[in-house]
Amino acid sequence: MHTLTQFRLCPRSRSIRIALAEVGIEVELVEERPWEWRPAFLALNPAGELPVLTLDTGLVLCGAYAISEYFAGLLSGHEKEGRPAPLIHGKLEERAEQRRLVDWFHGKFDREVTRELLYERIYGHLIPDAPHAPDADALRAIRANIRYHIAYVNHLAHNRRWLAGDEMSFADMAAAAHLSAVDYLGEIPWEEHTAAKAWYARMKSRPSFRSLLADRMPGISPAPVYADLDF
């Protein structure tokens, strides 16, 4: 069986978990704390970043981009339930838009929201030699960024069937992965953004989301709406 080295709230790991579940590829999950910089993990991926997928053939794919592009190419032209395989698909301009949004969430959203929020509220507590107390100013800035980004998601969801167009793609999975990590902490003002909420409700209701909604961080309970499909 393939092995996915990941961390349960890492949004890039989560996007790959959703993607592989959507295309019916089973993996064994191995949890890694990337801030520990374990030599064995660095030997697997010298960049020290998650996720890493080790195929049963021995091939190692490092990072969400490499993994998603590998399977998008492998599944090019395939269908699932009579629709395009839900990764990167369609005409050239459609694929470009899907990749633009993947980069938005795995790049811009991660820099401005997810990475900082997880550090302030979760990861900082788990570093044994230098525990970090949340910074109030940093949290205010992050929450302002959340409002900006969720408004953009709301705009996309209001004007399109899925975030990148008529068909679900890896763009939706990347977006939902980041929002799910933020939603675990109850930081998203869903009631102010009804189109984004409706889109996310469709995403979290999919079978591919079930394992994510079952995730729990020891000592840190999720927000009440996290696993609620009718939130």
C-alpha positions in Angstrom: 0.0 0.0 0.0 1.1 3.6 -0.6 2.2 5.6 2.5 1.4 9.2 3.1 3.6 11.0 5.6 1.6 13.9 6.9 0.4 15.9 9.9 -3.3 15.8 10.7 -3.9 19.6 10.6 -1.4 20.3 7.9 -3.5 21.8 5.1 -1.3 20.6 2.3 -1.4 17.1 3.7 -5.2 17.4 4.0 -5.6 18.5 0.4 -3.8 15.3 -0.7 -5.8 13.1 1.6 -9.0 14.6 0.0 -7.6 14.2 -3.5 -6.5 10.6 -3.1 -9.9 9.7 -1.5 -11.7 11.4 -4.4 -10.0 9.2 -7.0 -10.2 6.0 -4.9 -6.6 5.6 -3.9 -6.0 4.1 -0.5 -3.0 5.1 1.6 -1.6 4.4 5.0 -1.2 7.6 7.0 2.0 8.1 8.9 2.1 11.2 11.1 5.2 13.4 11.1 5.9 16.6 13.2 7.9 18.6 10.7 9.3 21.0 13.3 11.2 18.2 14.8 13.5 17.9 11.8 14.0 14.2 12.2 17.0 12.9 10.2 14.9 10.0 8.9 12.3 12.4 7.6 14.9 14.7 6.1 16.3 11.7 4.3 12.9 11.2 2.8 12.4 14.8 1.9 15.4 17.1 2.3 13.1 20.1 2.2 11.6 19.0 5.5 8.0 19.7 4.2 4.8 17.8 4.2 3.2 15.8 2.6 5.3 13.0 1.2 3.8 10.1 -0.7 5.8 6.9 -0.9 4.2 4.7 -3.6 4.2 0.9 -3.2 6.7 0.9 -6.2 9.2 2.8 -4.1 8.7 6.1 -5.9 8.7 9.1 -3.5 6.7 12.2 -4.3 7.4 15.2 -2.2 4.9 18.0 -1.7 1.3 18.6 -2.6 2.1 20.1 -6.0 4.2 17.1 -7.1 1.6 14.6 -5.8 -1.4 16.3 -7.3 0.3 16.8 -10.7 1.5 13.2 -10.7 -2.1 11.8 -10.3 -3.6 14.5 -12.5 -1.4 13.3 -15.3 -2.0 9.6 -14.5 -5.8 10.2 -14.6 -5.8 12.5 -17.6 -8.9 11.6 -19.7 -10.4 9.3 -17.0 -13.8 9.9 -15.6 -15.5 9.2 -12.2 -19.2 8.8 -12.1 -19.5 10.1 -15.6 -17.5 13.3 -14.9 -13.9 14.3 -15.3 -11.5 12.8 -12.7 -11.6 15.6 -10.0 -8.0 16.9 -10.0 -6.7 19.1 -12.8 -8.7 18.8 -16.0 -10.5 20.5 -18.8 -9.3 23.0 -21.5 -6.0 24.8 -21.2 -7.5 27.9 -19.7 -9.5 25.9 -17.3 -6.5 24.0 -16.0 -4.7 27.4 -15.7 -7.4 28.7 -13.5 -7.4 25.6 -11.4 -3.7 25.9 -10.8 -4.0 29.6 -10.1 -6.4 28.9 -7.3 -4.3 26.0 -6.0 -1.4 28.4 -5.8 -3.6 31.0 -4.1 -4.5 28.6 -1.2 -1.3 26.7 -0.9 0.7 29.9 -1.3 -1.0 33.2 -0.4 -3.6 31.8 2.0 -1.0 29.6 3.7 1.4 32.5 4.2 -1.3 35.0 5.4 -3.5 32.7 7.4 -3.0 29.0 7.9 0.7 28.8 8.7 0.6 31.7 11.1 -2.7 30.7 12.8 -1.6 27.1 13.3 1.7 28.3 14.8 0.0 30.8 17.2 -2.7 28.4 18.4 -1.4 24.9 18.0 2.1 24.2 16.7 3.8 26.7 19.0 2.5 24.8 22.1 4.0 21.5 20.7 7.6 22.6 20.4 9.1 21.2 23.6 12.2 23.4 24.0 10.6 26.7 23.2 6.8 26.8 23.9 5.1 29.8 22.4 2.3 31.8 23.9 -0.2 33.2 21.3 0.5 36.7 20.2 -2.6 38.9 20.4 -1.4 41.3 17.7 -0.5 38.5 15.4 -3.9 36.9 15.9 -5.7 40.2 15.1 -3.8 40.4 11.8 -4.5 36.8 10.9 -8.2 37.3 11.6 -8.3 40.3 9.3 -6.7 38.2 6.6 -9.3 35.5 7.2 -12.1 38.0 6.5 -10.3 39.1 3.3 -9.8 35.5 2.0 -13.3 34.2 3.0 -14.8 37.1 1.1 -12.9 36.0 -2.0 -14.0 32.4 -1.6 -17.6 33.8 -1.2 -17.2 35.7 -4.5 -15.9 32.7 -6.3 -18.6 30.4 -4.9 -21.4 33.0 -5.7 -20.3 33.2 -9.4 -19.3 29.6 -10.2 -20.6 26.1 -9.5 -17.2 25.2 -8.1 -14.4 27.6 -7.2 -12.5 27.2 -10.5 -15.5 26.5 -12.8 -18.2 24.0 -13.6 -16.4 20.9 -12.3 -14.8 20.2 -8.9 -11.0 20.2 -9.1 -8.0 20.2 -6.9 -8.5 23.9 -6.4 -11.6 23.1 -4.3 -9.7 20.5 -2.4 -6.8 22.8 -1.6 -9.2 25.6 -0.5 -11.3 23.2 1.6 -8.2 21.8 3.2 -7.0 25.2 4.4 -10.5 26.2 5.5 -11.0 23.0 7.4 -7.8 23.6 9.4 -8.9 27.1 10.2 -12.5 25.9 11.0 -11.1 23.3 13.5 -10.2 26.4 15.6 -13.6 28.1 15.0 -12.0 31.1 13.2 -14.2 31.4 10.1 -17.3 33.8 10.2 -19.5 31.6 8.1 -22.7 33.4 8.7 -21.4 36.5 6.9 -20.5 34.6 3.8 -23.5 32.4 2.7 -22.1 31.3 -0.7 -18.8 30.2 0.8 -20.6 28.4 3.5 -22.9 26.5 1.0 -19.8 25.5 -1.1 -17.9 24.3 2.0 -21.0 22.4 3.2 -20.9 20.5 -0.1 -17.2 19.8 0.3 -17.4 18.6 3.9 -20.4 16.3 3.1 -18.3 14.3 0.6 -17.0 10.9 1.7 -13.5 12.1 1.0 -13.8 14.5 4.0 -14.8 11.9 6.6 -11.3 11.1 7.9 -10.5 14.8 8.2 -13.6 15.5 10.3 -12.6 12.6 12.6 -9.2 14.2 13.2 -8.5 15.5 16.7 -5.6 17.2 18.3 -4.7 16.0 21.8 -5.7 18.6 24.3 -7.3 20.9 21.7 -11.0 20.1 20.9 -12.4 21.3 17.6 -15.0 24.0 17.3 -18.6 22.8 17.6 -19.3 23.4 13.9 -16.2 21.5 12.7 -17.7 18.1 12.2 -21.3 19.4 11.8 -22.5 18.8 8.2 -25.5 21.2 8.9 -23.4 23.9 10.5 
